[in-house]
Each structure stands twice: as C-alpha cells, then as structure tokens.
C-alpha cells in the first residue's frame, strides 16, 4: 500500500471520528434543551392556567364597582343637586368635570371647599343641633344671588 | 502526486469540519443554558401567580362592600331631603 493511500485512510477515519464526536455532543446538548423546554413548558402551562380566570374576575369586579359608583353618583346628584359636581371636585380634585360628563350634565364646576354649609345645616336639623354661628354662604346661594348658576350656563 | 493532493484536501476539509461542528456544539450549549434560565424564570413566575386565586376572594369582598354602600345609600336616601 502506498503511503499516500494510508494517509488518506487515516484522514477519513479522523473525519468520521470528529463527525461522530461532535454530532454526539450536539445530540446530547439538544436532548438537554428538549428536557429544559419540557420543564419550562410545565411552568408556562401553570402560568396560563393560573391567569386564565383573571380577566373574568377583573371584569366582574369592575362591573360591581361601576354599579356601586353609578348608584352613589345618582344618589349624590339627587341629594346635593347642582352642588354635587363641586362636592366631588372638593373631595377629588379634577374629578368634578368627569362626574358631570358621566351624569350627562353640563356647566362649570364650583369648588365647594372644606365645609358644605347646606349639608351641615341639613345634618344639624336632623340631629337637632343649633346651626353654626358664622357659616359662610353655600356656593349655590351665592350663585343664586347672582341670578345665574354655573352649571346652567 | 494526486493522492497527496487528495490527502491535503482531506486535511483542509477535516479542519473546516471540526471548526463548523465546534460552532454548532457551542451554539447548542448556549441554548441549553438559556433554556435552563427560562425554565427557572417560568417556575418563579408560576409561583408568584399563586396569589392570583385570591382575586376571587377580593371579588366577593368588593361585592359585599358595594352591597353595604347600597344599603348606606338607601338609608341616606330615606334620611336626607332631595335637593
């Protein structure tokens, strides 16, 4: 046998050996990847199953809160009348205009302030207490004295 | 002479083959580590979501609170005069 042929045979054997070695290592790595993906898939499935009811529950919570808000806003409008938006604005700055939009009213929102004299007077009359001595006039009364109410402009 | 040229080509082919196969194995090992990290994060995320079921209790509480508010509103409606 010629030396060149022997060298070629040895080289082919080396190439086949390298192919086998590296393919074996690749297969091993792919098997580990497959195993890891299986573990990840279980956790991802758990995440999906755990978050599945969230949308429904949150929608139900929002619907309940919305019903409660509408109920209270309707009551508020019925009891406080045109002062309602101002009272909302006093308690939650910036919310008065949104309140008016929600209840379908228009007009300017007048900030009531820390105390609401009309409400205070109603509570005092219900409780039988004397009226406050130096209570400032309610915004409604002031606006009524001027002849125009901001929400009716 | 031709046989020696063939042998030289085979040597070069073997070197190229080893280089390419090493690249494949290195890439596969990188993916392996990433997948392990993803599995860890997914497991931690799944564990963090254990409390999500509490939302059902929250839903019930919110229903009770709104019921209470409705009753309170009913009382106010009866007690206070309309505007």
gemmi code that builds the backbone of each chain (N, CA, C; Angstrom):
import gemmi

chains = {
    "A": [
        ("UNK", (0.845, -1.190, 0.000), (0.000, 0.000, 0.000), (0.889, 1.252, 0.000)),
        ("UNK", (0.466, 2.178, -0.777), (1.258, 3.396, -0.864), (1.038, 4.241, 0.406)),
        ("UNK", (2.066, 4.998, 0.786), (1.915, 5.839, 1.982), (0.777, 6.866, 1.840)),
        ("UNK", (0.612, 7.416, 0.644), (-0.445, 8.419, 0.441), (-1.825, 7.831, 0.697)),
        ("UNK", (-2.030, 6.612, 0.256), (-3.324, 5.949, 0.483), (-3.545, 5.743, 1.977)),
        ("UNK", (-2.480, 5.349, 2.651), (-2.570, 5.141, 4.101), (-2.936, 6.450, 4.811)),
        ("UNK", (-2.300, 7.522, 4.376), (-2.597, 8.833, 4.965), (-4.059, 9.211, 4.706)),
        ("UNK", (-4.529, 8.941, 3.475), (-5.927, 9.263, 3.144), (-6.886, 8.463, 4.018)),
        ("UNK", (-6.600, 7.194, 4.186), (-7.468, 6.358, 5.024), (-7.492, 6.871, 6.459)),
        ("UNK", (-6.303, 7.219, 6.960), (-6.245, 7.752, 8.330), (-7.027, 9.057, 8.431)),
        ("UNK", (-6.881, 9.929, 7.431), (-7.607, 11.187, 7.444), (-9.120, 10.976, 7.402)),
        ("UNK", (-9.557, 10.064, 6.563), (-11.004, 9.777, 6.502), (-11.501, 9.249, 7.848)),
        ("UNK", (-10.680, 8.391, 8.460), (-11.060, 7.871, 9.778), (-11.152, 8.995, 10.788)),
        ("UNK", (-10.190, 9.936, 10.717), (-10.222, 11.084, 11.634), (-11.476, 11.943, 11.402)),
        ("UNK", (-11.822, 12.161, 10.138), (-13.004, 12.972, 9.816), (-14.273, 12.295, 10.339)),
        ("UNK", (-14.370, 11.002, 10.102), (-15.548, 10.271, 10.590), (-15.605, 10.313, 12.112)),
        ("UNK", (-14.432, 10.174, 12.743), (-14.377, 10.228, 14.209), (-14.805, 11.587, 14.726)),
        ("UNK", (-14.298, 12.656, 14.083), (-14.679, 14.013, 14.511), (-16.168, 14.238, 14.318)),
        ("UNK", (-16.678, 13.776, 13.165), (-18.122, 13.892, 12.927), (-18.914, 13.194, 14.024)),
        ("UNK", (-18.518, 11.980, 14.338), (-19.235, 11.211, 15.364), (-19.171, 11.906, 16.712)),
        ("UNK", (-17.955, 12.396, 17.055), (-17.775, 13.052, 18.361), (-18.646, 14.306, 18.477)),
        ("UNK", (-18.536, 15.168, 17.479), (-19.268, 16.429, 17.577), (-20.781, 16.229, 17.421)),
        ("UNK", (-21.171, 15.315, 16.558), (-22.608, 15.053, 16.438), (-23.164, 14.475, 17.733)),
        ("UNK", (-22.355, 13.632, 18.377), (-22.766, 13.074, 19.671), (-22.946, 14.181, 20.702)),
        ("UNK", (-21.981, 15.118, 20.722), (-22.091, 16.244, 21.669), (-23.306, 17.118, 21.332)),
        ("UNK", (-23.557, 17.305, 20.043), (-24.714, 18.107, 19.641), (-26.015, 17.433, 20.056)),
        ("UNK", (-26.075, 16.128, 19.833), (-27.289, 15.383, 20.215), (-27.525, 15.485, 21.720)),
        ("UNK", (-26.435, 15.384, 22.491), (-26.559, 15.464, 23.945), (-27.082, 16.846, 24.358)),
        ("UNK", (-26.507, 17.885, 23.732), (-26.971, 19.239, 24.050), (-28.437, 19.418, 23.647)),
        ("UNK", (-28.826, 18.900, 22.506), (-30.226, 19.031, 22.071), (-31.173, 18.289, 23.007)),
        ("UNK", (-30.725, 17.143, 23.499), (-31.561, 16.411, 24.458), (-31.762, 17.216, 25.740)),
        ("UNK", (-30.656, 17.858, 26.189), (-30.783, 18.698, 27.387), (-31.718, 19.881, 27.129)),
        ("UNK", (-31.609, 20.459, 25.934), (-32.502, 21.567, 25.572), (-33.954, 21.095, 25.598)),
        ("UNK", (-34.174, 19.923, 25.027), (-35.524, 19.353, 25.000), (-36.069, 19.159, 26.420)),
        ("UNK", (-35.195, 18.649, 27.282), (-35.587, 18.431, 28.685), (-35.913, 19.769, 29.365)),
        ("UNK", (-35.039, 20.756, 29.136), (-35.265, 22.079, 29.727), (-36.552, 22.706, 29.222)),
        ("UNK", (-36.812, 22.545, 27.938), (-38.051, 23.096, 27.381), (-39.271, 22.407, 27.977)),
        ("UNK", (-39.135, 21.111, 28.250), (-40.238, 20.390, 28.895), (-40.542, 20.958, 30.262)),
        ("UNK", (-39.464, 21.245, 31.034), (-39.651, 21.836, 32.366), (-40.283, 23.226, 32.238)),
        ("UNK", (-39.762, 24.016, 31.284), (-40.302, 25.374, 31.095), (-41.757, 25.318, 30.668)),
        ("UNK", (-42.079, 24.353, 29.833), (-43.451, 24.246, 29.327), (-44.436, 23.962, 30.461)),
        ("UNK", (-44.015, 23.140, 31.430), (-44.891, 22.861, 32.576), (-45.186, 24.149, 33.340)),
        ("UNK", (-44.126, 24.933, 33.588), (-44.324, 26.192, 34.321), (-45.159, 27.173, 33.526)),
        ("UNK", (-44.913, 27.245, 32.219), (-45.699, 28.151, 31.383), (-47.178, 27.729, 31.388)),
        ("UNK", (-47.414, 26.420, 31.362), (-48.790, 25.930, 31.447), (-49.437, 26.319, 32.763)),
        ("UNK", (-48.647, 26.236, 33.845), (-49.172, 26.653, 35.152), (-49.525, 28.141, 35.139)),
        ("UNK", (-48.631, 28.947, 34.534), (-48.893, 30.387, 34.451), (-50.193, 30.634, 33.683)),
        ("UNK", (-50.337, 29.942, 32.569), (-51.549, 30.134, 31.756), (-52.799, 29.734, 32.536)),
        ("UNK", (-52.732, 28.606, 33.249), (-53.922, 28.161, 33.974), (-54.226, 29.076, 35.162)),
        ("UNK", (-53.151, 29.598, 35.795), (-53.377, 30.468, 36.949), (-53.919, 31.831, 36.545)),
        ("UNK", (-53.532, 32.306, 35.365), (-54.001, 33.629, 34.941), (-55.296, 33.562, 34.133)),
        ("UNK", (-55.750, 32.372, 33.821), (-56.960, 32.242, 32.983), (-58.176, 32.956, 33.576)),
        ("UNK", (-58.458, 32.817, 34.892), (-59.688, 33.463, 35.404), (-59.553, 34.950, 35.662)),
        ("UNK", (-58.346, 35.513, 35.490), (-58.130, 36.906, 35.899), (-59.047, 37.862, 35.137)),
        ("UNK", (-59.132, 37.694, 33.840), (-59.954, 38.620, 33.045), (-61.405, 38.622, 33.509)),
        ("UNK", (-61.963, 37.445, 33.688), (-63.358, 37.354, 34.116), (-63.572, 37.973, 35.480)),
        ("UNK", (-62.650, 37.668, 36.415), (-62.795, 38.196, 37.772), (-62.665, 39.711, 37.763)),
        ("UNK", (-61.672, 40.218, 37.030), (-61.491, 41.673, 36.987), (-62.681, 42.358, 36.319)),
        ("UNK", (-63.214, 41.733, 35.276), (-64.402, 42.310, 34.634), (-65.577, 42.355, 35.617)),
        ("UNK", (-65.731, 41.272, 36.386), (-66.827, 41.241, 37.365), (-66.612, 42.292, 38.443)),
        ("UNK", (-65.355, 42.426, 38.906), (-65.055, 43.445, 39.929), (-65.352, 44.835, 39.380)),
        ("UNK", (-64.905, 45.077, 38.159), (-65.154, 46.394, 37.553), (-66.645, 46.660, 37.392)),
        ("UNK", (-67.386, 45.630, 36.987), (-68.829, 45.815, 36.814), (-69.490, 46.122, 38.156)),
        ("UNK", (-69.066, 45.422, 39.205), (-69.635, 45.668, 40.539), (-69.325, 47.080, 41.003)),
        ("UNK", (-68.029, 47.470, 40.836), (-67.632, 48.816, 41.254), (-68.366, 49.888, 40.451)),
        ("UNK", (-68.543, 49.622, 39.166), (-69.237, 50.581, 38.310), (-70.692, 50.746, 38.749)),
        ("UNK", (-71.328, 49.619, 39.072), (-72.715, 49.689, 39.533), (-72.795, 50.487, 40.823)),
        ("UNK", (-71.861, 50.218, 41.747), (-71.838, 50.955, 43.014), (-71.607, 52.432, 42.793)),
        ("UNK", (-70.668, 52.746, 41.898), (-70.372, 54.153, 41.622), (-71.594, 54.848, 41.017)),
        ("UNK", (-72.239, 54.203, 40.072), (-73.412, 54.812, 39.444), (-74.530, 55.037, 40.464)),
        ("UNK", (-74.672, 54.048, 41.342), (-75.694, 54.167, 42.376), (-75.424, 55.374, 43.266)),
        ("UNK", (-74.187, 55.467, 43.749), (-73.845, 56.560, 44.655), (-73.869, 57.905, 43.941)),
        ("UNK", (-73.447, 57.931, 42.695), (-73.474, 59.193, 41.960), (-74.905, 59.658, 41.727)),
        ("UNK", (-75.782, 58.708, 41.437), (-77.188, 59.063, 41.267), (-77.764, 59.619, 42.549)),
        ("UNK", (-77.452, 58.963, 43.657), (-77.929, 59.426, 44.962), (-77.359, 60.809, 45.276)),
        ("UNK", (-76.078, 60.962, 44.984), (-75.390, 62.221, 45.243), (-76.042, 63.350, 44.460)),
        ("UNK", (-76.338, 63.064, 43.218), (-76.968, 64.055, 42.351), (-78.369, 64.397, 42.864)),
        ("UNK", (-79.056, 63.372, 43.358), (-80.421, 63.570, 43.845), (-80.419, 64.414, 45.119)),
        ("UNK", (-79.415, 64.172, 45.976), (-79.408, 64.843, 47.270), (-78.685, 66.177, 47.234)),
        ("UNK", (-77.583, 66.250, 46.525), (-76.818, 67.503, 46.517), (-77.187, 68.375, 45.327)),
        ("UNK", (-77.856, 67.799, 44.343), (-78.305, 68.582, 43.192), (-77.159, 69.241, 42.458)),
        ("UNK", (-77.286, 70.528, 42.194), (-76.254, 71.205, 41.406), (-74.918, 71.342, 42.136)),
        ("UNK", (-74.908, 71.145, 43.463), (-73.647, 71.220, 44.201), (-72.827, 69.938, 44.081)),
        ("UNK", (-73.423, 68.909, 43.496), (-72.781, 67.587, 43.507), (-71.402, 67.621, 42.857)),
        ("UNK", (-71.309, 68.258, 41.692), (-70.023, 68.282, 40.999), (-68.982, 69.022, 41.819)),
        ("UNK", (-69.396, 70.115, 42.456), (-68.463, 70.863, 43.288), (-68.005, 70.057, 44.488)),
        ("UNK", (-68.926, 69.294, 45.078), (-68.545, 68.440, 46.207), (-67.559, 67.360, 45.760)),
        ("UNK", (-67.844, 66.784, 44.594), (-66.904, 65.779, 44.069), (-65.557, 66.424, 43.821)),
        ("UNK", (-65.555, 67.602, 43.256), (-64.311, 68.311, 42.970), (-63.550, 68.611, 44.260)),
        ("UNK", (-64.287, 68.953, 45.321), (-63.632, 69.259, 46.592), (-62.957, 68.032, 47.180)),
        ("UNK", (-63.629, 66.902, 47.058), (-63.070, 65.669, 47.631), (-62.007, 65.071, 46.722)),
        ("UNK", (-62.232, 65.126, 45.423), (-61.299, 64.518, 44.451), (-60.985, 65.555, 43.374)),
        ("UNK", (-59.964, 66.377, 43.613), (-59.647, 67.445, 42.647), (-59.475, 66.892, 41.226)),
        ("UNK", (-60.151, 67.556, 40.302), (-60.057, 67.142, 38.902), (-61.141, 66.185, 38.481)),
        ("UNK", (-61.910, 65.679, 39.459), (-62.904, 64.650, 39.152), (-64.281, 65.253, 38.893)),
        ("UNK", (-64.459, 66.529, 39.283), (-65.773, 67.145, 39.151), (-66.261, 67.193, 37.713)),
        ("UNK", (-65.388, 67.591, 36.802), (-65.786, 67.684, 35.389), (-66.125, 66.300, 34.837)),
        ("UNK", (-65.349, 65.301, 35.250), (-65.630, 63.930, 34.772), (-66.962, 63.439, 35.335)),
        ("UNK", (-67.234, 63.826, 36.585), (-68.514, 63.465, 37.181), (-69.668, 64.059, 36.376)),
        ("UNK", (-69.532, 65.345, 36.036), (-70.582, 65.992, 35.240), (-70.771, 65.278, 33.903)),
        ("UNK", (-69.657, 64.911, 33.286), (-69.744, 64.225, 31.986), (-70.430, 62.874, 32.145)),
        ("UNK", (-70.120, 62.176, 33.237), (-70.714, 60.839, 33.447), (-72.212, 60.929, 33.653)),
        ("UNK", (-72.642, 61.959, 34.418), (-74.082, 62.039, 34.705), (-74.826, 62.825, 33.626)),
        ("UNK", (-74.105, 63.266, 32.606), (-74.757, 63.907, 31.469), (-75.174, 65.340, 31.736)),
        ("UNK", (-74.510, 65.982, 32.690), (-74.808, 67.398, 32.961), (-73.707, 68.268, 32.368)),
        ("UNK", (-74.020, 69.549, 32.231), (-73.034, 70.489, 31.721), (-72.933, 71.661, 32.679)),
        ("UNK", (-71.842, 72.384, 32.593), (-71.694, 73.563, 33.430), (-70.340, 73.635, 34.076)),
        ("UNK", (-70.139, 74.710, 34.815), (-68.856, 74.931, 35.458), (-68.846, 74.230, 36.818)),
        ("UNK", (-67.729, 73.677, 37.167), (-67.600, 73.008, 38.461), (-67.116, 74.024, 39.478)),
        ("UNK", (-67.916, 74.232, 40.521), (-67.540, 75.200, 41.564), (-67.021, 74.433, 42.779)),
        ("UNK", (-65.764, 74.683, 43.116), (-65.147, 74.016, 44.263), (-65.857, 74.451, 45.537)),
        ("UNK", (-66.376, 73.492, 46.291), (-67.172, 73.819, 47.485), (-66.274, 74.223, 48.645)),
        ("UNK", (-65.185, 73.517, 48.819), (-64.280, 73.829, 49.926), (-64.323, 72.771, 51.009)),
        ("UNK", (-63.778, 73.134, 52.156), (-63.659, 72.178, 53.257), (-65.022, 71.808, 53.842)),
        ("UNK", (-65.898, 72.788, 53.970), (-67.220, 72.531, 54.566), (-68.317, 72.812, 53.543)),
        ("UNK", (-69.408, 72.127, 53.762), (-70.558, 72.300, 52.853), (-71.725, 72.793, 53.702)),
        ("UNK", (-71.936, 74.096, 53.746), (-72.917, 74.669, 54.684), (-74.312, 74.067, 54.555)),
        ("UNK", (-74.747, 73.806, 53.320), (-76.101, 73.269, 53.151), (-76.210, 71.880, 53.789)),
        ("UNK", (-75.203, 71.069, 53.537), (-75.199, 69.735, 54.141), (-75.097, 69.811, 55.646)),
        ("UNK", (-74.267, 70.750, 56.100), (-74.114, 70.926, 57.537), (-75.445, 71.326, 58.165)),
        ("UNK", (-76.143, 72.221, 57.491), (-77.447, 72.675, 58.013), (-78.443, 71.521, 58.040)),
        ("UNK", (-78.437, 70.698, 56.996), (-79.365, 69.551, 56.959), (-79.054, 68.587, 58.098)),
        ("UNK", (-77.753, 68.288, 58.277), (-77.369, 67.366, 59.353), (-77.742, 67.944, 60.706)),
        ("UNK", (-77.504, 69.243, 60.911), (-77.850, 69.868, 62.186), (-79.349, 69.797, 62.439)),
        ("UNK", (-80.115, 70.009, 61.382), (-81.574, 69.956, 61.573), (-82.026, 68.539, 61.886)),
        ("UNK", (-81.361, 67.562, 61.250), (-81.722, 66.167, 61.531), (-81.327, 65.764, 62.941)),
        ("UNK", (-80.169, 66.282, 63.394), (-79.673, 65.912, 64.721), (-80.237, 66.813, 65.812)),
        ("UNK", (-80.918, 67.869, 65.428), (-81.481, 68.783, 66.417), (-80.456, 69.720, 67.008)),
        ("UNK", (-79.306, 69.878, 66.354), (-78.253, 70.763, 66.862), (-78.485, 72.171, 66.335)),
        ("UNK", (-77.996, 73.188, 67.077), (-78.159, 74.563, 66.592), (-77.297, 74.785, 65.350)),
        ("UNK", (-77.714, 75.639, 64.461), (-76.925, 75.903, 63.256), (-75.622, 76.615, 63.593)),
        ("UNK", (-74.582, 76.439, 62.794), (-73.299, 77.116, 63.054), (-73.482, 78.622, 62.982)),
        ("UNK", (-72.708, 79.303, 63.861), (-72.917, 80.738, 64.007), (-72.449, 81.517, 62.784)),
        ("UNK", (-71.253, 81.267, 62.340), (-70.699, 82.097, 61.254), (-70.362, 81.244, 60.043)),
        ("UNK", (-71.339, 80.543, 59.576), (-71.084, 79.694, 58.399), (-71.126, 80.534, 57.140)),
        ("UNK", (-70.141, 80.360, 56.284), (-70.175, 81.117, 55.018), (-71.293, 80.607, 54.138)),
        ("UNK", (-71.838, 81.456, 53.294), (-72.931, 81.002, 52.431), (-72.459, 79.933, 51.458)),
        ("UNK", (-73.374, 79.065, 51.136), (-73.052, 77.992, 50.200), (-72.858, 78.565, 48.801)),
        ("UNK", (-72.056, 77.916, 47.986), (-71.860, 78.404, 46.611), (-73.166, 78.512, 45.852)),
        ("UNK", (-74.104, 77.626, 46.147), (-75.380, 77.668, 45.451), (-76.091, 78.969, 45.758)),
        ("UNK", (-76.073, 79.319, 47.060), (-76.767, 80.537, 47.458), (-76.105, 81.746, 46.797)),
        ("UNK", (-74.755, 81.733, 46.781), (-74.061, 82.857, 46.174), (-74.424, 82.979, 44.694)),
        ("UNK", (-74.374, 81.846, 44.026), (-74.660, 81.888, 42.599), (-76.125, 82.241, 42.351)),
        ("UNK", (-77.012, 81.781, 43.273), (-78.421, 82.090, 43.110), (-78.635, 83.587, 43.273)),
        ("UNK", (-77.861, 84.183, 44.211), (-77.993, 85.612, 44.413), (-77.595, 86.379, 43.171)),
        ("UNK", (-76.650, 85.811, 42.449), (-76.228, 86.478, 41.217), (-77.224, 86.241, 40.093)),
        ("UNK", (-78.056, 85.256, 40.275), (-79.079, 85.023, 39.277), (-78.702, 83.986, 38.241)),
        ("UNK", (-77.460, 83.540, 38.214), (-77.057, 82.525, 37.233), (-76.282, 81.437, 37.955)),
        ("UNK", (-76.616, 80.216, 37.641), (-75.869, 79.082, 38.207), (-74.868, 78.602, 37.179)),
        ("UNK", (-73.652, 78.283, 37.602), (-72.601, 77.942, 36.638), (-72.954, 76.723, 35.784)),
        ("UNK", (-73.664, 75.752, 36.374), (-73.966, 74.536, 35.613), (-75.107, 74.754, 34.624)),
        ("UNK", (-75.769, 75.909, 34.738), (-76.866, 76.184, 33.808), (-76.435, 77.132, 32.694)),
        ("UNK", (-75.141, 77.557, 32.735), (-74.692, 78.489, 31.710), (-74.548, 77.776, 30.385)),
    ],
    "B": [
        ("UNK", (1.370, 11.642, -6.735), (1.235, 13.083, -6.523), (-0.237, 13.468, -6.296)),
        ("UNK", (-1.090, 12.898, -7.125), (-2.523, 13.200, -6.992), (-3.044, 12.753, -5.639)),
        ("UNK", (-2.601, 11.634, -5.196), (-3.040, 11.103, -3.897), (-2.633, 12.041, -2.772)),
        ("UNK", (-1.462, 12.622, -2.893), (-1.013, 13.563, -1.859), (-1.868, 14.834, -1.878)),
        ("UNK", (-2.258, 15.250, -3.094), (-3.150, 16.420, -3.189), (-4.507, 16.107, -2.527)),
        ("UNK", (-5.013, 14.897, -2.799), (-6.263, 14.465, -2.167), (-6.120, 14.458, -0.642)),
        ("UNK", (-4.986, 13.978, -0.186), (-4.751, 13.947, 1.263), (-4.747, 15.354, 1.841)),
        ("UNK", (-4.127, 16.301, 1.118), (-4.082, 17.687, 1.577), (-5.491, 18.284, 1.631)),
        ("UNK", (-6.271, 17.994, 0.587), (-7.657, 18.473, 0.580), (-8.431, 17.894, 1.763)),
        ("UNK", (-8.199, 16.632, 2.038), (-8.879, 15.990, 3.172), (-8.484, 16.644, 4.492)),
        ("UNK", (-7.215, 16.988, 4.618), (-6.773, 17.667, 5.849), (-7.508, 18.992, 6.004)),
        ("UNK", (-7.545, 19.752, 4.931), (-8.247, 21.043, 4.990), (-9.742, 20.845, 5.287)),
        ("UNK", (-10.330, 19.837, 4.660), (-11.750, 19.552, 4.898), (-11.979, 19.157, 6.349)),
        ("UNK", (-11.058, 18.388, 6.897), (-11.203, 17.965, 8.297), (-11.130, 19.160, 9.227)),
        ("UNK", (-10.204, 20.070, 8.960), (-10.080, 21.266, 9.804), (-11.361, 22.120, 9.729)),
        ("UNK", (-11.841, 22.304, 8.497), (-13.074, 23.089, 8.331), (-14.254, 22.420, 9.037)),
        ("UNK", (-14.332, 21.096, 8.905), (-15.415, 20.331, 9.530), (-15.384, 20.491, 11.052)),
        ("UNK", (-14.192, 20.372, 11.624), (-14.065, 20.493, 13.088), (-14.483, 21.901, 13.520)),
        ("UNK", (-14.054, 22.898, 12.755), (-14.413, 24.281, 13.092), (-15.932, 24.474, 13.069)),
        ("UNK", (-16.567, 23.978, 12.022), (-18.022, 24.153, 11.899), (-18.785, 23.372, 12.969)),
        ("UNK", (-18.339, 22.126, 13.192), (-19.027, 21.308, 14.205), (-18.867, 21.898, 15.599)),
        ("UNK", (-17.686, 22.467, 15.862), (-17.469, 23.097, 17.166), (-18.429, 24.288, 17.333)),
        ("UNK", (-18.638, 25.028, 16.262), (-19.597, 26.143, 16.309), (-20.992, 25.657, 16.635)),
        ("UNK", (-21.406, 24.551, 16.035), (-22.752, 24.002, 16.296), (-22.890, 23.577, 17.754)),
        ("UNK", (-21.862, 22.884, 18.242), (-21.924, 22.406, 19.632), (-21.943, 23.585, 20.598)),
        ("UNK", (-21.112, 24.603, 20.331), (-21.097, 25.781, 21.216), (-22.462, 26.474, 21.222)),
        ("UNK", (-23.068, 26.597, 20.037), (-24.390, 27.233, 19.959), (-25.429, 26.419, 20.714)),
        ("UNK", (-25.382, 25.106, 20.569), (-26.342, 24.245, 21.264), (-26.180, 24.365, 22.778)),
        ("UNK", (-24.919, 24.472, 23.230), (-24.693, 24.597, 24.677), (-25.189, 25.949, 25.190)),
        ("UNK", (-25.047, 26.985, 24.371), (-25.562, 28.304, 24.759), (-27.089, 28.242, 24.921)),
        ("UNK", (-27.736, 27.604, 23.957), (-29.201, 27.465, 24.023), (-29.594, 26.703, 25.283)),
        ("UNK", (-28.813, 25.688, 25.588), (-29.087, 24.860, 26.776), (-29.137, 25.728, 28.032)),
        ("UNK", (-28.144, 26.624, 28.193), (-28.121, 27.493, 29.375), (-29.307, 28.456, 29.373)),
        ("UNK", (-29.626, 28.968, 28.182), (-30.747, 29.902, 28.099), (-32.066, 29.200, 28.474)),
        ("UNK", (-32.229, 27.992, 27.995), (-33.465, 27.250, 28.283), (-33.582, 26.972, 29.778)),
        ("UNK", (-32.447, 26.643, 30.391), (-32.463, 26.431, 31.842), (-32.875, 27.712, 32.562)),
        ("UNK", (-32.350, 28.854, 32.086), (-32.716, 30.135, 32.702), (-34.205, 30.416, 32.506)),
        ("UNK", (-34.705, 30.151, 31.306), (-36.133, 30.384, 31.021), (-37.001, 29.494, 31.917)),
        ("UNK", (-36.589, 28.253, 32.077), (-37.358, 27.337, 32.932), (-37.388, 27.848, 34.370)),
        ("UNK", (-36.241, 28.381, 34.836), (-36.191, 28.942, 36.189), (-37.114, 30.127, 36.338)),
        ("UNK", (-37.081, 31.024, 35.361), (-37.931, 32.221, 35.418), (-39.417, 31.830, 35.346)),
        ("UNK", (-39.727, 30.875, 34.470), (-41.120, 30.441, 34.335), (-41.622, 29.814, 35.640)),
        ("UNK", (-40.752, 29.026, 36.287), (-41.144, 28.414, 37.561), (-41.375, 29.494, 38.617)),
        ("UNK", (-40.465, 30.492, 38.656), (-40.628, 31.584, 39.627), (-41.897, 32.382, 39.334)),
        ("UNK", (-42.150, 32.642, 38.043), (-43.360, 33.368, 37.665), (-44.614, 32.610, 38.043)),
        ("UNK", (-44.577, 31.313, 37.826), (-45.734, 30.495, 38.189), (-45.979, 30.537, 39.694)),
        ("UNK", (-44.886, 30.500, 40.456), (-45.015, 30.550, 41.912), (-45.562, 31.912, 42.353)),
        ("UNK", (-45.097, 32.981, 41.684), (-45.590, 34.314, 42.029), (-47.088, 34.439, 41.784)),
        ("UNK", (-47.591, 33.683, 40.846), (-49.016, 33.787, 40.491), (-49.910, 32.940, 41.400)),
        ("UNK", (-49.320, 32.320, 42.414), (-50.135, 31.522, 43.342), (-51.212, 32.380, 44.012)),
        ("UNK", (-50.900, 33.675, 44.208), (-51.829, 34.559, 44.918), (-52.967, 35.047, 44.034)),
        ("UNK", (-52.911, 34.762, 42.748), (-53.952, 35.267, 41.838), (-55.331, 34.752, 42.239)),
        ("UNK", (-55.381, 33.552, 42.785), (-56.666, 32.964, 43.156), (-57.347, 33.807, 44.236)),
        ("UNK", (-56.531, 34.601, 44.962), (-57.099, 35.485, 45.986), (-58.037, 36.523, 45.368)),
        ("UNK", (-57.879, 36.750, 44.069), (-58.766, 37.713, 43.394), (-60.236, 37.308, 43.517)),
        ("UNK", (-60.468, 36.024, 43.593), (-61.857, 35.558, 43.746), (-62.410, 36.041, 45.082)),
        ("UNK", (-61.558, 35.940, 46.140), (-61.979, 36.451, 47.449), (-62.169, 37.958, 47.381)),
        ("UNK", (-61.243, 38.641, 46.672), (-61.372, 40.095, 46.519), (-62.683, 40.446, 45.834)),
        ("UNK", (-63.032, 39.681, 44.823), (-64.289, 39.915, 44.111), (-65.473, 39.815, 45.069)),
        ("UNK", (-65.423, 38.792, 45.930), (-66.505, 38.607, 46.900), (-66.563, 39.785, 47.873)),
        ("UNK", (-65.365, 40.201, 48.354), (-65.333, 41.321, 49.306), (-65.878, 42.592, 48.664)),
        ("UNK", (-65.486, 42.819, 47.424), (-65.939, 44.032, 46.738), (-67.455, 44.001, 46.559)),
        ("UNK", (-67.988, 42.830, 46.266), (-69.434, 42.696, 46.168), (-70.105, 43.046, 47.481)),
        ("UNK", (-69.514, 42.557, 48.598), (-70.082, 42.855, 49.911), (-69.990, 44.349, 50.223)),
        ("UNK", (-68.836, 44.949, 49.869), (-68.665, 46.385, 50.129), (-69.685, 47.190, 49.340)),
        ("UNK", (-69.881, 46.831, 48.077), (-70.852, 47.567, 47.249), (-72.263, 47.347, 47.778)),
        ("UNK", (-72.559, 46.145, 48.257), (-73.861, 45.906, 48.882), (-74.050, 46.814, 50.097)),
        ("UNK", (-72.978, 46.908, 50.910), (-73.030, 47.784, 52.087), (-73.237, 49.225, 51.683)),
        ("UNK", (-72.521, 49.634, 50.632), (-72.686, 51.010, 50.140), (-74.106, 51.254, 49.648)),
        ("UNK", (-74.660, 50.263, 49.001), (-76.036, 50.404, 48.502), (-77.005, 50.559, 49.671)),
        ("UNK", (-76.793, 49.766, 50.716), (-77.653, 49.902, 51.902), (-77.493, 51.275, 52.550)),
        ("UNK", (-76.203, 51.706, 52.609), (-75.922, 53.022, 53.180), (-76.605, 54.102, 52.348)),
        ("UNK", (-76.512, 53.955, 51.040), (-77.155, 54.912, 50.138), (-78.656, 54.912, 50.324)),
        ("UNK", (-79.228, 53.736, 50.541), (-80.670, 53.655, 50.783), (-81.061, 54.393, 52.047)),
        ("UNK", (-80.233, 54.239, 53.091), (-80.513, 54.950, 54.341), (-80.414, 56.454, 54.140)),
        ("UNK", (-79.358, 56.869, 53.421), (-79.205, 58.307, 53.166), (-80.364, 58.844, 52.338)),
        ("UNK", (-80.798, 58.022, 51.410), (-81.917, 58.438, 50.549), (-83.164, 58.685, 51.379)),
        ("UNK", (-83.342, 57.821, 52.398), (-84.516, 57.983, 53.254), (-84.340, 59.139, 54.238)),
        ("UNK", (-83.090, 59.351, 54.688), (-82.878, 60.325, 55.756), (-82.747, 61.753, 55.246)),
        ("UNK", (-82.124, 61.921, 54.082), (-81.837, 63.279, 53.617), (-82.892, 63.749, 52.620)),
        ("UNK", (-83.185, 65.023, 52.647), (-84.140, 65.561, 51.663), (-83.467, 65.705, 50.301)),
        ("UNK", (-84.282, 65.655, 49.284), (-83.740, 65.850, 47.940), (-83.362, 67.319, 47.735)),
        ("UNK", (-82.476, 67.529, 46.785), (-82.019, 68.899, 46.509), (-83.116, 69.679, 45.801)),
    ],
}
model = gemmi.Model(1)
for chain_id, residues in chains.items():
    chain = gemmi.Chain(chain_id)
    for i, (resn, *xyz) in enumerate(residues, 1):
        res = gemmi.Residue()
        res.name, res.seqid = resn, gemmi.SeqId(i, " ")
        for name, pos in zip(("N", "CA", "C"), xyz):
            atom = gemmi.Atom()
            atom.name, atom.element = name, gemmi.Element(name[0])
            atom.pos, atom.b_iso = gemmi.Position(*pos), 0.0
            res.add_atom(atom)
        chain.add_residue(res)
    model.add_chain(chain)
structure = gemmi.Structure()
structure.add_model(model)
structure.setup_entities()
